[in-house]
Amino acid sequence: IQLANTHNVCLIPYGGGTNVTQSLWLKKNHDSRMIVSVDMSRMNKILWLDKDNMIACVQAGIRGQDLERDLKMSGVISGHEPDSSEYSTLGGWVSTRASGMKKNTYGNIEEIVQGITLVTSVGTYKKTEHWPRVSAGPDFTQLILGHEGNLGVVTEAIIKIRPIPEV
């Protein structure tokens, strides 16, 4: 990202390729900079899981189906299930402010995400405090949600997790 900034290269994060928002459809001659797609697929792991506080830190390139499979091995789920969940990624959900079919039970992505790491050309924003509410000053997480990759590259998120439902 620093090299892209130095050489005036436009980076576009690429996750699952569902492209629901058509963010990769670039107009010809819209920008004279070189455009490079950043493949996020190798950032696909759960970094840690805290069952006492029901949160997990997950890399942004993980696909929805892989996230749920890996979480279920620990007896938990995220509950977020957009239509494209088998292909779309956590980073894509954050970047597009995704909604899911089970939103009435688990919430939309803005209610699931507790912290974000966003790498930009001028530094890294990392919200690691995962308490549910900010009472002093703005919550920049709300600005990052839905940014469509315009502010930087989401590399990981701390998300709420829930026990696997009995039924």
C-alpha positions in Angstrom: 0.0 0.0 0.0 2.9 2.3 0.7 4.4 1.5 -2.7 1.1 2.2 -4.4 1.0 5.5 -2.7 4.5 6.4 -3.7 3.9 5.4 -7.3 0.3 6.8 -7.5 -1.2 3.4 -8.1 -4.9 2.8 -7.4 -5.5 -0.4 -5.4 -8.8 -2.2 -5.4 -9.3 -5.0 -2.8 -10.7 -8.2 -4.3 -12.4 -10.7 -2.0 -15.0 -13.2 -3.2 -15.7 -11.7 -6.6 -19.4 -11.5 -6.1 -19.2 -7.8 -7.1 -22.8 -7.1 -6.0 -22.0 -3.4 -5.9 -20.1 -3.4 -9.3 -17.1 -1.9 -7.7 -14.7 -3.5 -10.2 -16.5 -2.0 -13.2 -14.2 0.9 -13.9 -15.0 3.4 -16.6 -12.4 3.7 -19.3 -10.2 6.8 -19.0 -11.9 7.7 -15.7 -8.5 7.7 -13.9 -5.1 7.9 -15.5 -3.4 6.0 -12.6 -2.4 2.3 -12.9 -5.1 0.2 -11.3 -4.1 -3.0 -9.4 -6.5 -5.5 -7.9 -5.4 -6.8 -4.4 -6.3 -10.5 -3.9 -7.4 -10.9 -0.3 -8.0 -14.7 -0.5 -4.9 -15.7 1.5 -6.0 -13.6 4.5 -8.6 -16.3 5.4 -8.0 -17.3 9.0 -9.6 -16.9 12.4 -6.8 -15.3 14.3 -8.3 -15.8 17.8 -11.6 -16.7 19.4 -12.8 -15.6 22.8 -15.8 -17.6 24.0 -15.9 -15.8 27.4 -16.7 -12.5 25.6 -18.2 -14.1 22.5 -15.9 -12.4 20.0 -13.4 -13.5 17.4 -10.8 -11.7 15.3 -10.9 -12.8 11.7 -8.9 -11.9 8.6 -10.9 -10.1 6.0 -10.4 -12.5 3.1 -12.2 -15.4 4.6 -15.3 -16.5 2.7 -18.6 -16.7 4.5 -19.0 -20.5 4.2 -15.4 -21.0 5.4 -16.0 -18.6 8.4 -19.1 -20.5 9.5 -17.4 -23.9 9.0 -14.4 -22.9 11.1 -16.4 -21.2 13.8 -18.7 -24.3 14.1 -15.6 -26.3 15.0 -15.5 -24.2 18.2 -19.3 -24.5 18.8 -20.1 -20.9 17.6 -21.4 -19.1 14.5 -21.4 -15.5 13.3 -25.0 -15.7 12.1 -24.3 -13.3 9.2 -25.7 -14.8 6.0 -26.0 -12.6 3.0 -27.3 -14.2 -0.3 -23.7 -14.5 -1.5 -22.3 -16.0 1.7 -20.6 -19.0 0.1 -18.4 -16.7 -2.0 -18.4 -13.2 -0.4 -15.8 -12.3 2.3 -15.8 -10.7 5.6 -13.9 -7.7 4.2 -16.5 -7.4 1.5 -19.3 -7.4 4.0 -17.6 -4.6 6.0 -16.8 -2.6 2.9 -20.3 -2.8 1.5 -22.2 -2.6 4.9 -23.8 -6.0 4.1 -27.1 -7.2 5.3 -28.0 -10.8 5.8 -31.0 -13.1 5.7 -30.9 -13.6 9.5 -30.5 -9.9 10.3 -33.5 -9.9 12.6 -31.8 -12.5 14.9 -28.1 -11.6 14.5 -28.1 -8.1 13.1 -26.5 -6.6 10.0 -22.8 -6.4 9.7 -22.6 -3.0 11.5 -24.1 -4.7 14.6 -21.8 -7.8 14.3 -18.4 -5.9 13.8 -16.8 -4.8 17.0 -13.4 -3.7 15.7 -11.7 -3.2 12.4 -8.2 -2.9 11.1 -8.0 -0.7 8.0 -4.7 -0.2 6.2 -4.4 3.1 4.3 -1.7 4.8 2.3 -0.9 7.1 5.3 -1.1 4.5 8.1 -3.2 1.9 9.8 -6.5 2.5 11.7 -7.1 -0.2 14.2 -10.0 -0.2 16.6 -9.3 -3.0 19.0 -11.5 -2.0 21.9 -14.6 -4.2 21.5 -17.1 -2.8 23.9 -20.5 -2.4 22.3 -20.8 1.4 22.5 -18.7 4.5 22.1 -19.7 7.2 24.6 -16.9 9.7 24.0 -16.3 11.0 20.5 -17.1 9.6 17.1 -17.0 5.9 16.3 -14.8 5.7 13.1 -15.9 2.1 12.6 -19.3 3.5 11.4 -17.4 5.6 8.8 -15.4 2.6 7.6 -18.5 0.3 7.2 -19.7 0.7 3.6 -16.6 2.6 2.4 -16.3 0.4 -0.7 -12.5 0.3 -0.5 -12.2 4.1 -1.0 -10.6 4.6 2.4 -8.2 1.7 2.5 -8.0 -2.1 2.7 -9.8 -3.9 5.5 -7.4 -6.6 6.7 -9.2 -8.0 9.8 -12.3 -7.5 12.0 -13.3 -8.4 15.5 -16.8 -9.8 15.2 -19.5 -11.0 17.6 -20.1 -14.7 17.7 -23.0 -16.7 19.0 -23.5 -20.3 20.2 -24.7 -22.7 17.5 -28.5 -22.7 17.8 -30.1 -25.8 19.2 -32.6 -25.9 16.3 
